[in-house]
């Protein structure tokens, strides 16, 4: 009878320890998946921001070469694209650059107002606004 109780106690202890180990394993797996998703979201946000900024930089280069440039162009990347629109205004010798970049689930819009010195053709940033979607 005593052997049966010891065996029953040992079996219960084995089930308890197994249950705790399974719970810990599931918790570690959930934490790992959450961490991986966070890293992917951060990476996507960083890339989409860099893409949008590169669109503004490209527009600045075009405006330095041609102060009266207006129009729209698209820059394609291996994993996304950015649409850049350059328009005149809001004031004289200023242009508005709007970029919209998209990468999988991440999107960002940058609106920059640039001042253009008509004599030196130097382009400087007056205003810079980022908007995440």
Backbone as CSV, one residue per row, in Angstrom:
resi,resn,N_x,N_y,N_z,CA_x,CA_y,CA_z,C_x,C_y,C_z
1,UNK,0.808,-1.187,0.000,0.000,0.000,0.000,0.866,1.272,0.000
2,UNK,1.942,1.219,0.744,2.816,2.372,0.823,3.501,2.588,-0.525
3,UNK,3.876,1.494,-1.203,4.498,1.612,-2.517,3.540,2.233,-3.524
4,UNK,2.268,1.888,-3.445,1.267,2.449,-4.353,1.111,3.949,-4.117
5,UNK,1.143,4.379,-2.871,1.016,5.813,-2.563,2.258,6.566,-3.046
6,UNK,3.445,5.955,-2.871,4.665,6.593,-3.358,4.631,6.715,-4.883
7,UNK,4.170,5.658,-5.546,4.076,5.682,-7.003,3.069,6.723,-7.458
8,UNK,1.961,6.806,-6.751,0.929,7.788,-7.091,1.458,9.198,-6.868
9,UNK,2.188,9.408,-5.801,2.768,10.715,-5.510,3.807,11.081,-6.568
10,UNK,4.642,10.126,-6.939,5.648,10.376,-7.968,5.003,10.710,-9.319
11,UNK,3.944,9.984,-9.666,3.249,10.243,-10.924,2.644,11.647,-10.917
12,UNK,2.059,12.025,-9.801,1.493,13.379,-9.681,2.593,14.428,-9.805
13,UNK,3.729,14.178,-9.192,4.846,15.114,-9.262,5.380,15.233,-10.693
14,UNK,5.452,14.125,-11.398,5.897,14.139,-12.793,4.925,14.956,-13.648
15,UNK,3.618,14.771,-13.455,2.625,15.553,-14.195,2.742,17.044,-13.871
16,UNK,2.960,17.373,-12.614,3.083,18.767,-12.202,4.307,19.414,-12.843
17,UNK,5.442,18.722,-12.760,6.668,19.274,-13.354,6.531,19.383,-14.870
18,UNK,5.933,18.393,-15.502,5.719,18.449,-16.951,4.820,19.620,-17.321
19,UNK,3.770,19.829,-16.563,2.858,20.949,-16.830,3.555,22.285,-16.705
20,UNK,4.389,22.448,-15.677,5.137,23.697,-15.495,6.112,23.900,-16.657
21,UNK,6.787,22.834,-17.079,7.727,22.953,-18.192,7.009,23.324,-19.496
22,UNK,5.863,22.755,-19.738,5.087,23.094,-20.936,4.645,24.552,-20.886
23,UNK,4.188,25.002,-19.711,3.765,26.402,-19.568,4.928,27.356,-19.828
24,UNK,6.101,27.027,-19.319,7.284,27.866,-19.556,7.649,27.863,-21.040
25,UNK,7.600,26.704,-21.676,7.907,26.613,-23.105,6.956,27.434,-23.954
26,UNK,5.661,27.372,-23.643,4.672,28.167,-24.386,4.918,29.648,-24.175
27,UNK,5.238,30.047,-22.938,5.511,31.459,-22.649,6.735,31.951,-23.418
28,UNK,7.781,31.152,-23.466,8.990,31.528,-24.215,8.673,31.649,-25.702
29,UNK,7.886,30.741,-26.228,7.525,30.792,-27.652,6.718,32.050,-27.966
30,UNK,5.760,32.382,-27.128,4.940,33.589,-27.348,5.803,34.841,-27.261
31,UNK,6.709,34.878,-26.299,7.609,36.031,-26.160,8.516,36.164,-27.381
32,UNK,9.019,35.057,-27.890,9.897,35.095,-29.065,9.154,35.605,-30.295
33,UNK,7.931,35.135,-30.500,7.131,35.588,-31.651,6.834,37.077,-31.532
34,UNK,6.493,37.530,-30.330,6.222,38.951,-30.115,7.465,39.794,-30.392
35,UNK,8.613,39.325,-29.949,9.869,40.040,-30.188,10.188,40.120,-31.674
36,UNK,10.009,39.028,-32.381,10.272,39.003,-33.823,9.351,39.976,-34.555
37,UNK,8.081,40.013,-34.166,7.139,40.955,-34.786,7.537,42.392,-34.503
38,UNK,8.005,42.680,-33.302,8.436,44.033,-32.957,9.648,44.453,-33.777
39,UNK,10.600,43.546,-33.921,11.798,43.848,-34.705,11.432,44.093,-36.158
40,UNK,10.540,43.293,-36.714,10.124,43.472,-38.098,9.406,44.815,-38.280
41,UNK,8.542,45.180,-37.341,7.830,46.461,-37.438,8.804,47.631,-37.352
42,UNK,9.783,47.547,-36.461,10.782,48.610,-36.333,11.601,48.724,-37.619
43,UNK,12.000,47.586,-38.169,12.781,47.587,-39.410,11.978,48.198,-40.554
44,UNK,10.716,47.824,-40.669,9.872,48.367,-41.736,9.691,49.873,-41.575
45,UNK,9.469,50.324,-40.343,9.296,51.759,-40.095,10.569,52.531,-40.436
46,UNK,11.710,51.977,-40.099,12.983,52.636,-40.408,13.220,52.706,-41.916
47,UNK,12.928,51.624,-42.611,13.126,51.612,-44.065,12.180,52.569,-44.773
48,UNK,10.910,52.597,-44.367,9.948,53.465,-45.036,10.294,54.933,-44.773
49,UNK,10.845,55.223,-43.601,11.279,56.594,-43.315,12.474,56.979,-44.187
50,UNK,13.427,56.082,-44.323,14.595,56.349,-45.163,14.191,56.532,-46.625
51,UNK,13.218,55.748,-47.077,12.746,55.881,-48.459,12.104,57.246,-48.683
52,UNK,11.262,57.683,-47.735,10.596,58.984,-47.873,11.616,60.118,-47.859
53,UNK,12.602,60.022,-46.980,13.634,61.052,-46.916,14.478,61.086,-48.189
54,UNK,14.721,59.927,-48.765,15.488,59.912,-50.016,14.717,60.586,-51.137
55,UNK,13.384,60.495,-51.103,12.565,61.199,-52.084,12.704,62.706,-51.964
56,UNK,12.718,63.207,-50.726,12.918,64.651,-50.517,14.317,65.049,-50.993
57,UNK,15.311,64.241,-50.670,16.682,64.555,-51.097,16.805,64.583,-52.619
58,UNK,16.128,63.673,-53.288,16.141,63.656,-54.748,15.474,64.921,-55.299
59,UNK,14.372,65.331,-54.677,13.690,66.556,-55.116,14.570,67.783,-54.903
60,UNK,15.308,67.821,-53.795,16.231,68.939,-53.549,17.284,68.988,-54.646
61,UNK,17.815,67.847,-55.012,18.819,67.799,-56.082,18.237,68.297,-57.405
62,UNK,17.016,67.889,-57.714,16.382,68.350,-58.957,16.137,69.853,-58.930
63,UNK,15.753,70.384,-57.756,15.518,71.823,-57.646,16.823,72.617,-57.715
64,UNK,17.911,72.058,-57.205,19.193,72.751,-57.319,19.651,72.821,-58.765
65,UNK,19.324,71.791,-59.538,19.706,71.790,-60.960,18.772,72.645,-61.808
66,UNK,17.500,72.730,-61.396,16.498,73.488,-62.148,15.525,74.100,-61.141
67,UNK,15.722,75.385,-60.847,14.930,76.055,-59.818,13.437,76.100,-60.110
68,UNK,13.058,75.956,-61.347,11.634,76.047,-61.686,11.005,74.659,-61.848
69,UNK,11.684,73.616,-61.399,11.158,72.254,-61.567,9.893,72.051,-60.740
70,UNK,8.872,71.520,-61.377,7.673,71.016,-60.701,7.282,69.724,-61.404
71,UNK,6.645,68.853,-60.677,6.215,67.602,-61.282,6.174,66.473,-60.276
72,UNK,5.987,65.288,-60.807,5.876,64.102,-59.965,6.759,63.001,-60.546
73,UNK,7.402,62.250,-59.670,8.201,61.118,-60.108,8.150,60.030,-59.045
74,UNK,8.507,58.826,-59.445,8.471,57.660,-58.562,9.870,57.060,-58.490
75,UNK,10.293,56.733,-57.287,11.552,56.021,-57.087,11.190,54.619,-56.617
76,UNK,11.616,53.623,-57.372,11.337,52.237,-57.009,12.530,51.621,-56.293
77,UNK,12.242,50.928,-55.221,13.234,50.179,-54.470,12.905,48.702,-54.616
78,UNK,13.804,47.855,-54.178,13.568,46.416,-54.319,12.374,45.947,-53.492
79,UNK,12.053,46.654,-52.420,10.968,46.209,-51.559,9.884,47.264,-51.340
80,UNK,9.865,48.317,-52.121,8.844,49.348,-51.969,9.086,50.474,-52.957
81,UNK,8.345,51.559,-52.771,8.502,52.702,-53.675,8.151,53.985,-52.934
82,UNK,8.573,55.093,-53.511,8.233,56.412,-52.984,7.787,57.291,-54.154
83,UNK,6.661,57.942,-53.957,6.133,58.885,-54.949,6.437,60.292,-54.458
84,UNK,7.056,61.096,-55.305,7.484,62.442,-54.937,6.756,63.439,-55.818
85,UNK,6.161,64.440,-55.184,5.479,65.513,-55.901,6.122,66.837,-55.524
86,UNK,6.540,67.616,-56.515,7.122,68.935,-56.294,6.171,69.953,-56.894
87,UNK,5.731,70.901,-56.065,4.810,71.940,-56.542,5.284,73.309,-56.052
88,UNK,4.861,74.349,-56.735,5.257,75.710,-56.382,4.492,76.182,-55.158
89,UNK,5.128,77.078,-54.416,4.450,77.694,-53.274,4.855,77.061,-51.973
90,UNK,4.361,77.569,-50.915,3.259,78.493,-50.706,3.607,79.964,-50.925
91,UNK,4.883,80.313,-50.909,5.294,81.696,-51.158,6.210,81.737,-52.375
92,UNK,6.526,82.956,-52.801,7.472,83.096,-53.908,8.821,82.526,-53.473
93,UNK,9.536,81.937,-54.396,10.829,81.312,-54.150,10.765,80.162,-53.140
94,UNK,9.595,79.545,-53.047,9.439,78.356,-52.211,8.727,77.276,-53.002
95,UNK,9.074,76.050,-52.707,8.402,74.900,-53.318,7.995,73.934,-52.213
96,UNK,6.943,73.188,-52.477,6.485,72.159,-51.549,6.797,70.793,-52.141
97,UNK,7.467,69.969,-51.351,7.790,68.605,-51.757,6.995,67.666,-50.859
98,UNK,6.222,66.784,-51.488,5.449,65.794,-50.744,5.893,64.419,-51.203
99,UNK,6.312,63.598,-50.240,6.709,62.234,-50.561,5.780,61.271,-49.835
100,UNK,5.463,60.187,-50.506,4.661,59.122,-49.907,5.374,57.811,-50.175
101,UNK,5.869,57.195,-49.116,6.596,55.939,-49.279,5.782,54.794,-48.700
102,UNK,5.940,53.637,-49.316,5.172,52.465,-48.915,6.060,51.234,-48.974
103,UNK,5.987,50.459,-47.899,6.756,49.229,-47.793,5.911,48.223,-47.026
104,UNK,5.405,47.225,-47.715,4.537,46.202,-47.091,3.425,46.890,-46.303
105,UNK,3.470,46.821,-44.994,2.393,47.409,-44.192,2.747,48.790,-43.646
106,UNK,3.966,49.254,-43.850,4.387,50.553,-43.333,4.286,51.618,-44.423
107,UNK,3.793,52.788,-44.023,3.655,53.910,-44.950,4.056,55.189,-44.232
108,UNK,4.634,56.123,-44.977,4.972,57.414,-44.396,4.872,58.504,-45.445
109,UNK,4.435,59.668,-44.982,4.325,60.843,-45.842,5.172,61.949,-45.224
110,UNK,5.967,62.591,-46.054,6.750,63.748,-45.620,6.362,64.922,-46.504
111,UNK,6.068,66.037,-45.863,5.805,67.282,-46.577,6.887,68.272,-46.161
112,UNK,7.657,68.724,-47.121,8.742,69.661,-46.853,8.533,70.915,-47.689
113,UNK,8.707,72.051,-47.060,8.682,73.333,-47.784,10.128,73.784,-47.905
114,UNK,10.537,74.038,-49.144,11.920,74.395,-49.429,12.001,75.815,-49.959
115,UNK,12.964,76.563,-49.473,13.225,77.908,-49.975,14.374,77.842,-50.972
116,UNK,14.231,78.564,-52.067,15.242,78.535,-53.122,15.771,79.953,-53.318
117,UNK,17.057,80.120,-53.097,17.691,81.411,-53.334,17.916,81.549,-54.831
118,UNK,17.296,82.551,-55.432,17.336,82.680,-56.887,18.715,83.056,-57.424
119,UNK,19.551,83.684,-56.618,20.869,84.073,-57.114,21.902,82.960,-56.923
120,UNK,21.910,82.325,-55.761,22.912,81.291,-55.499,22.401,79.885,-55.832
121,UNK,21.097,79.749,-56.040,20.437,78.470,-56.318,20.571,77.473,-55.167
122,UNK,20.788,77.995,-53.975,20.876,77.145,-52.793,19.470,76.839,-52.303
123,UNK,19.208,75.563,-52.055,17.904,75.118,-51.560,18.036,74.829,-50.071
124,UNK,17.154,75.422,-49.271,17.174,75.174,-47.829,15.783,74.770,-47.350
125,UNK,15.747,74.005,-46.270,14.484,73.500,-45.729,13.875,74.546,-44.801
126,UNK,12.610,74.888,-45.065,11.862,75.820,-44.234,11.000,75.057,-43.233
127,UNK,10.389,73.992,-43.706,9.481,73.211,-42.879,9.592,71.733,-43.261
128,UNK,9.410,70.853,-42.256,9.526,69.403,-42.480,8.500,68.717,-41.584
129,UNK,7.542,68.029,-42.178,6.514,67.322,-41.397,6.461,65.870,-41.821
130,UNK,6.468,64.969,-40.819,6.340,63.535,-41.078,4.972,63.073,-40.604
131,UNK,4.394,62.173,-41.365,3.113,61.600,-40.986,3.151,60.097,-41.264
132,UNK,2.953,59.299,-40.221,2.926,57.846,-40.365,1.493,57.363,-40.528
133,UNK,1.342,56.299,-41.277,0.014,55.712,-41.478,-0.025,54.345,-40.850
